[in-house]
Amino acid sequence: MQDEWNIGNILTDDKDELIRKIITKDTFALNIARKYPISTLVSKFGNPYSDKVFDKSDYLMYLLNKLVRREYELNKN
């Protein structure tokens, strides 16, 4: 799993905090995903000249992962 999707470590992290993150869906990636509509993802990361074939939901996840990875790299330091 990529770090940006990580909830925590069940062996070392506070259990109450892990439960809170799961219930509230509080991960870096999900917090970023809620901020951007699909149209923004397509305009930032889509390629109108691509000949690749995607199912709509697969393409959305592909674009979302590109955004999340970029945001995570910008914010991890």
The first five atom37 places (N, CA, C, CB, O) and aatype in JSON, in Angstrom:
{
  "aatype": [12, 5, 3, 6, 17, 2, 9, 7, 2, 9, 10, 16, 3, 3, 11, 3, 6, 10, 9, 1, 11, 9, 9, 16, 11, 3, 16, 13, 0, 10, 2, 9, 0, 1, 11, 18, 14, 9, 15, 16, 10, 19, 15, 11, 13, 7, 2, 14, 18, 15, 3, 11, 19, 13, 3, 11, 15, 3, 18, 10, 12, 18, 10, 10, 2, 11, 10, 19, 1, 1, 6, 18, 6, 10, 2, 11, 2],
  "atom_mask": [
    [1, 1, 1, 1, 1],
    [1, 1, 1, 1, 1],
    [1, 1, 1, 1, 1],
    [1, 1, 1, 1, 1],
    [1, 1, 1, 1, 1],
    [1, 1, 1, 1, 1],
    [1, 1, 1, 1, 1],
    [1, 1, 1, 0, 1],
    [1, 1, 1, 1, 1],
    [1, 1, 1, 1, 1],
    [1, 1, 1, 1, 1],
    [1, 1, 1, 1, 1],
    [1, 1, 1, 1, 1],
    [1, 1, 1, 1, 1],
    [1, 1, 1, 1, 1],
    [1, 1, 1, 1, 1],
    [1, 1, 1, 1, 1],
    [1, 1, 1, 1, 1],
    [1, 1, 1, 1, 1],
    [1, 1, 1, 1, 1],
    [1, 1, 1, 1, 1],
    [1, 1, 1, 1, 1],
    [1, 1, 1, 1, 1],
    [1, 1, 1, 1, 1],
    [1, 1, 1, 1, 1],
    [1, 1, 1, 1, 1],
    [1, 1, 1, 1, 1],
    [1, 1, 1, 1, 1],
    [1, 1, 1, 1, 1],
    [1, 1, 1, 1, 1],
    [1, 1, 1, 1, 1],
    [1, 1, 1, 1, 1],
    [1, 1, 1, 1, 1],
    [1, 1, 1, 1, 1],
    [1, 1, 1, 1, 1],
    [1, 1, 1, 1, 1],
    [1, 1, 1, 1, 1],
    [1, 1, 1, 1, 1],
    [1, 1, 1, 1, 1],
    [1, 1, 1, 1, 1],
    [1, 1, 1, 1, 1],
    [1, 1, 1, 1, 1],
    [1, 1, 1, 1, 1],
    [1, 1, 1, 1, 1],
    [1, 1, 1, 1, 1],
    [1, 1, 1, 0, 1],
    [1, 1, 1, 1, 1],
    [1, 1, 1, 1, 1],
    [1, 1, 1, 1, 1],
    [1, 1, 1, 1, 1],
    [1, 1, 1, 1, 1],
    [1, 1, 1, 1, 1],
    [1, 1, 1, 1, 1],
    [1, 1, 1, 1, 1],
    [1, 1, 1, 1, 1],
    [1, 1, 1, 1, 1],
    [1, 1, 1, 1, 1],
    [1, 1, 1, 1, 1],
    [1, 1, 1, 1, 1],
    [1, 1, 1, 1, 1],
    [1, 1, 1, 1, 1],
    [1, 1, 1, 1, 1],
    [1, 1, 1, 1, 1],
    [1, 1, 1, 1, 1],
    [1, 1, 1, 1, 1],
    [1, 1, 1, 1, 1],
    [1, 1, 1, 1, 1],
    [1, 1, 1, 1, 1],
    [1, 1, 1, 1, 1],
    [1, 1, 1, 1, 1],
    [1, 1, 1, 1, 1],
    [1, 1, 1, 1, 1],
    [1, 1, 1, 1, 1],
    [1, 1, 1, 1, 1],
    [1, 1, 1, 1, 1],
    [1, 1, 1, 1, 1],
    [1, 1, 1, 1, 1]
  ],
  "atom_positions": [
    [[0.84, -1.18, 0.0], [0.0, 0.0, 0.0], [0.89, 1.24, 0.0], [-0.96, 0.0, 1.21], [1.9, 1.29, 0.7]],
    [[0.51, 2.22, -0.77], [1.25, 3.46, -0.79], [1.0, 4.25, 0.48], [0.88, 4.29, -2.03], [-0.1, 4.2, 1.04]],
    [[2.01, 4.97, 0.93], [1.92, 5.69, 2.21], [0.73, 6.63, 2.3], [3.18, 6.46, 2.44], [0.13, 6.78, 3.36]],
    [[0.4, 7.26, 1.19], [-0.69, 8.25, 1.24], [-2.06, 7.64, 1.54], [-0.75, 8.98, -0.07], [-2.98, 8.35, 1.94]],
    [[-2.19, 6.33, 1.35], [-3.44, 5.64, 1.66], [-3.4, 4.95, 3.02], [-3.74, 4.61, 0.58], [-4.41, 4.4, 3.47]],
    [[-2.27, 4.99, 3.68], [-2.06, 4.28, 4.94], [-2.91, 4.87, 6.07], [-0.58, 4.32, 5.32], [-2.97, 6.08, 6.24]],
    [[-3.54, 4.0, 6.82], [-4.33, 4.42, 7.98], [-3.45, 4.43, 9.22], [-5.54, 3.48, 8.19], [-3.58, 5.33, 10.06]],
    [[-2.57, 3.47, 9.36], [-1.67, 3.4, 10.5], [-1.17, 1.98, 10.7], [0.0, 0.0, 0.0], [-1.4, 1.09, 9.88]],
    [[-0.49, 1.8, 11.81], [0.07, 0.5, 12.14], [-0.65, -0.04, 13.37], [1.61, 0.6, 12.4], [-0.58, 0.55, 14.44]],
    [[-1.34, -1.14, 13.21], [-2.14, -1.7, 14.3], [-1.28, -2.17, 15.48], [-2.97, -2.87, 13.78], [-1.77, -2.26, 16.61]],
    [[-0.02, -2.45, 15.22], [0.86, -2.91, 16.29], [1.45, -1.76, 17.11], [1.98, -3.74, 15.71], [1.75, -1.94, 18.29]],
    [[1.63, -0.6, 16.49], [2.32, 0.48, 17.2], [1.5, 1.75, 17.41], [3.55, 0.84, 16.45], [1.81, 2.52, 18.31]],
    [[0.47, 1.97, 16.62], [-0.31, 3.2, 16.74], [-1.44, 3.05, 17.75], [-0.88, 3.59, 15.38], [-1.89, 1.94, 18.05]],
    [[-1.87, 4.18, 18.27], [-2.98, 4.22, 19.22], [-4.24, 3.62, 18.58], [-3.24, 5.67, 19.69], [-4.66, 4.06, 17.51]],
    [[-4.81, 2.64, 19.23], [-5.98, 1.92, 18.67], [-7.18, 2.84, 18.48], [-6.36, 0.75, 19.57], [-7.89, 2.75, 17.47]],
    [[-7.41, 3.72, 19.45], [-8.55, 4.64, 19.32], [-8.39, 5.57, 18.12], [-8.7, 5.47, 20.6], [-9.36, 5.88, 17.44]],
    [[-7.15, 6.0, 17.86], [-6.89, 6.86, 16.71], [-7.09, 6.1, 15.41], [-5.46, 7.43, 16.78], [-7.62, 6.65, 14.44]],
    [[-6.67, 4.84, 15.36], [-6.89, 4.03, 14.16], [-8.38, 3.84, 13.9], [-6.21, 2.66, 14.31], [-8.83, 3.95, 12.76]],
    [[-9.13, 3.56, 14.93], [-10.59, 3.38, 14.79], [-11.23, 4.68, 14.3], [-11.22, 2.94, 16.13], [-12.09, 4.65, 13.42]],
    [[-10.81, 5.81, 14.88], [-11.35, 7.1, 14.45], [-11.06, 7.33, 12.97], [-10.76, 8.24, 15.29], [-11.95, 7.77, 12.23]],
    [[-9.84, 7.04, 12.53], [-9.49, 7.24, 11.12], [-10.33, 6.37, 10.2], [-8.0, 6.94, 10.9], [-10.74, 6.8, 9.12]],
    [[-10.59, 5.13, 10.62], [-11.39, 4.22, 9.8], [-12.84, 4.72, 9.72], [-11.35, 2.8, 10.38], [-13.41, 4.78, 8.63]],
    [[-13.42, 5.06, 10.86], [-14.81, 5.49, 10.89], [-15.02, 6.8, 10.13], [-15.28, 5.66, 12.34], [-16.0, 6.95, 9.41]],
    [[-14.09, 7.75, 10.29], [-14.24, 9.05, 9.64], [-13.61, 9.11, 8.25], [-13.64, 10.12, 10.51], [-13.65, 10.14, 7.58]],
    [[-13.02, 7.98, 7.82], [-12.35, 7.9, 6.51], [-11.3, 9.01, 6.39], [-13.38, 8.02, 5.35], [-11.25, 9.74, 5.41]],
    [[-10.47, 9.1, 7.43], [-9.48, 10.16, 7.54], [-8.09, 9.65, 7.17], [-9.46, 10.74, 8.97], [-7.29, 9.28, 8.03]],
    [[-7.82, 9.62, 5.88], [-6.47, 9.33, 5.4], [-6.06, 10.48, 4.5], [-6.4, 7.95, 4.64], [-6.91, 11.22, 4.0]],
    [[-4.79, 10.64, 4.29], [-4.31, 11.71, 3.42], [-5.0, 11.63, 2.06], [-2.77, 11.64, 3.25], [-5.51, 12.62, 1.55]],
    [[-5.01, 10.45, 1.48], [-5.56, 10.27, 0.14], [-7.05, 10.6, 0.07], [-5.34, 8.84, -0.32], [-7.49, 11.29, -0.85]],
    [[-7.81, 10.14, 1.03], [-9.26, 10.41, 1.0], [-9.55, 11.89, 1.24], [-9.99, 9.56, 2.05], [-10.5, 12.43, 0.67]],
    [[-8.76, 12.53, 2.08], [-8.95, 13.97, 2.3], [-8.68, 14.76, 1.02], [-8.04, 14.46, 3.43], [-9.39, 15.72, 0.73]],
    [[-7.67, 14.36, 0.26], [-7.39, 15.01, -1.02], [-8.5, 14.7, -2.02], [-6.01, 14.55, -1.58], [-8.96, 15.59, -2.73]],
    [[-8.94, 13.45, -2.06], [-9.96, 13.03, -3.02], [-11.26, 13.81, -2.86], [-10.24, 11.54, -2.87], [-11.93, 14.12, -3.85]],
    [[-11.62, 14.14, -1.64], [-12.86, 14.87, -1.39], [-12.79, 16.32, -1.87], [-13.19, 14.84, 0.09], [-13.83, 16.96, -2.05]],
    [[-11.6, 16.84, -2.07], [-11.44, 18.25, -2.44], [-11.61, 18.52, -3.94], [-10.08, 18.72, -2.01], [-11.87, 19.66, -4.33]],
    [[-11.46, 17.5, -4.77], [-11.4, 17.73, -6.22], [-12.52, 17.0, -6.96], [-10.06, 17.29, -6.76], [-12.68, 15.79, -6.79]],
    [[-13.29, 17.72, -7.78], [-14.28, 17.05, -8.62], [-13.6, 16.31, -9.78], [-15.31, 18.08, -9.17], [-12.44, 16.58, -10.1]],
    [[-14.31, 15.39, -10.38], [-13.77, 14.61, -11.49], [-13.29, 15.52, -12.61], [-14.84, 13.63, -12.02], [-12.25, 15.25, -13.22]],
    [[-14.01, 16.57, -12.89], [-13.62, 17.47, -13.98], [-12.24, 18.07, -13.75], [-14.65, 18.59, -14.14], [-11.48, 18.27, -14.71]],
    [[-11.89, 18.35, -12.51], [-10.57, 18.87, -12.19], [-9.5, 17.82, -12.42], [-10.51, 19.37, -10.75], [-8.44, 18.11, -12.97]],
    [[-9.79, 16.58, -12.01], [-8.83, 15.5, -12.23], [-8.55, 15.31, -13.72], [-9.36, 14.19, -11.62], [-7.4, 15.15, -14.13]],
    [[-9.61, 15.33, -14.52], [-9.46, 15.12, -15.95], [-8.66, 16.27, -16.57], [-10.83, 15.0, -16.63], [-7.77, 16.04, -17.39]],
    [[-8.96, 17.49, -16.18], [-8.24, 18.62, -16.78], [-6.78, 18.67, -16.34], [-8.93, 19.94, -16.42], [-5.92, 19.09, -17.12]],
    [[-6.47, 18.24, -15.12], [-5.09, 18.26, -14.63], [-4.27, 17.09, -15.13], [-5.07, 18.28, -13.12], [-3.09, 17.25, -15.46]],
    [[-4.87, 15.91, -15.19], [-4.1, 14.69, -15.44], [-4.53, 13.9, -16.65], [-4.17, 13.83, -14.26], [-3.84, 12.96, -17.05]],
    [[-5.65, 14.24, -17.25], [-6.13, 13.51, -18.41], [-5.31, 13.82, -19.65], [0.0, 0.0, 0.0], [-4.66, 14.86, -19.74]],
    [[-5.35, 12.92, -20.59], [-4.65, 13.09, -21.86], [-5.65, 12.93, -23.0], [-3.48, 12.07, -21.99], [-6.06, 11.81, -23.31]],
    [[-6.06, 14.04, -23.61], [-7.07, 13.95, -24.66], [-6.58, 13.21, -25.91], [-7.52, 15.33, -25.05], [-7.38, 12.83, -26.77]],
    [[-5.28, 12.99, -26.02], [-4.72, 12.32, -27.19], [-4.4, 10.85, -26.94], [-3.47, 13.03, -27.63], [-3.86, 10.17, -27.81]],
    [[-4.74, 10.37, -25.76], [-4.45, 8.98, -25.41], [-5.37, 8.03, -26.17], [-4.59, 8.77, -23.89], [-6.54, 8.34, -26.41]],
    [[-4.83, 6.87, -26.54], [-5.65, 5.85, -27.18], [-5.87, 4.66, -26.24], [-4.99, 5.38, -28.49], [-6.3, 3.59, -26.67]],
    [[-5.57, 4.87, -24.94], [-5.8, 3.81, -23.96], [-7.29, 3.68, -23.67], [-5.02, 4.09, -22.65], [-8.04, 4.66, -23.74]],
    [[-7.71, 2.47, -23.36], [-9.11, 2.21, -23.06], [-9.26, 1.94, -21.57], [-9.65, 1.0, -23.9], [-8.58, 1.07, -21.02]],
    [[-10.13, 2.68, -20.92], [-10.4, 2.53, -19.5], [-11.9, 2.43, -19.28], [-9.81, 3.7, -18.69], [-12.68, 3.03, -20.01]],
    [[-12.28, 1.67, -18.29], [-13.62, 1.78, -17.75], [-13.66, 3.12, -17.01], [-13.98, 0.55, -16.79], [-12.64, 3.55, -16.48]],
    [[-14.8, 3.77, -16.95], [-14.89, 5.09, -16.32], [-14.38, 5.08, -14.88], [-16.32, 5.59, -16.36], [-13.64, 5.98, -14.48]],
    [[-14.76, 4.07, -14.1], [-14.33, 4.03, -12.7], [-12.83, 3.76, -12.59], [-15.12, 2.95, -11.93], [-12.16, 4.28, -11.7]],
    [[-12.29, 2.94, -13.5], [-10.85, 2.69, -13.5], [-10.08, 3.96, -13.83], [-10.49, 1.58, -14.51], [-9.06, 4.26, -13.22]],
    [[-10.59, 4.7, -14.81], [-9.92, 5.94, -15.2], [-9.96, 6.95, -14.07], [-10.57, 6.53, -16.46], [-8.98, 7.65, -13.82]],
    [[-11.09, 7.05, -13.37], [-11.2, 7.95, -12.23], [-10.17, 7.59, -11.16], [-12.63, 7.89, -11.64], [-9.5, 8.47, -10.62]],
    [[-10.04, 6.31, -10.85], [-9.06, 5.88, -9.84], [-7.63, 6.17, -10.3], [-9.22, 4.39, -9.54], [-6.79, 6.56, -9.5]],
    [[-7.37, 5.99, -11.59], [-6.05, 6.3, -12.15], [-5.73, 7.79, -11.95], [-6.0, 5.93, -13.65], [-4.65, 8.14, -11.49]],
    [[-6.68, 8.66, -12.31], [-6.47, 10.09, -12.16], [-6.36, 10.49, -10.69], [-7.61, 10.86, -12.81], [-5.51, 11.3, -10.32]],
    [[-7.2, 9.91, -9.85], [-7.17, 10.21, -8.43], [-5.83, 9.81, -7.81], [-8.31, 9.5, -7.71], [-5.27, 10.56, -7.01]],
    [[-5.33, 8.66, -8.18], [-4.03, 8.22, -7.66], [-2.9, 9.13, -8.11], [-3.75, 6.8, -8.08], [-1.96, 9.36, -7.36]],
    [[-2.97, 9.65, -9.33], [-1.96, 10.6, -9.79], [-2.0, 11.87, -8.94], [-2.17, 10.94, -11.27], [-0.95, 12.38, -8.55]],
    [[-3.19, 12.37, -8.67], [-3.33, 13.57, -7.85], [-2.84, 13.33, -6.43], [-4.79, 14.03, -7.83], [-2.07, 14.12, -5.89]],
    [[-3.29, 12.25, -5.84], [-2.92, 11.95, -4.45], [-1.41, 11.78, -4.32], [-3.64, 10.68, -3.97], [-0.81, 12.3, -3.38]],
    [[-0.79, 11.08, -5.25], [0.66, 10.88, -5.22], [1.38, 12.23, -5.29], [1.12, 9.98, -6.38], [2.33, 12.47, -4.54]],
    [[0.92, 13.11, -6.2], [1.55, 14.43, -6.33], [1.4, 15.25, -5.05], [0.95, 15.19, -7.52], [2.37, 15.83, -4.57]],
    [[0.19, 15.29, -4.51], [-0.06, 16.05, -3.28], [0.74, 15.48, -2.1], [-1.56, 16.04, -2.96], [1.27, 16.24, -1.29]],
    [[0.81, 14.18, -2.02], [1.56, 13.54, -0.94], [3.04, 13.9, -1.03], [1.38, 12.02, -0.98], [3.67, 14.23, -0.02]],
    [[3.6, 13.84, -2.22], [5.01, 14.19, -2.4], [5.27, 15.65, -2.05], [5.45, 13.9, -3.85], [6.31, 15.98, -1.48]],
    [[4.33, 16.53, -2.38], [4.49, 17.95, -2.07], [4.37, 18.24, -0.57], [3.46, 18.75, -2.82], [4.96, 19.2, -0.08]],
    [[3.6, 17.42, 0.15], [3.31, 17.69, 1.56], [4.04, 16.83, 2.56], [1.89, 17.53, 1.79], [3.89, 17.05, 3.76]],
    [[4.82, 15.85, 2.12], [5.42, 14.92, 3.08], [6.59, 15.5, 3.84], [5.87, 13.68, 2.37], [6.96, 14.97, 4.89]],
    [[7.18, 16.56, 3.37], [8.32, 17.16, 4.08], [7.92, 18.31, 4.93], [9.37, 17.61, 3.11], [8.76, 18.92, 5.59]]
  ]
}
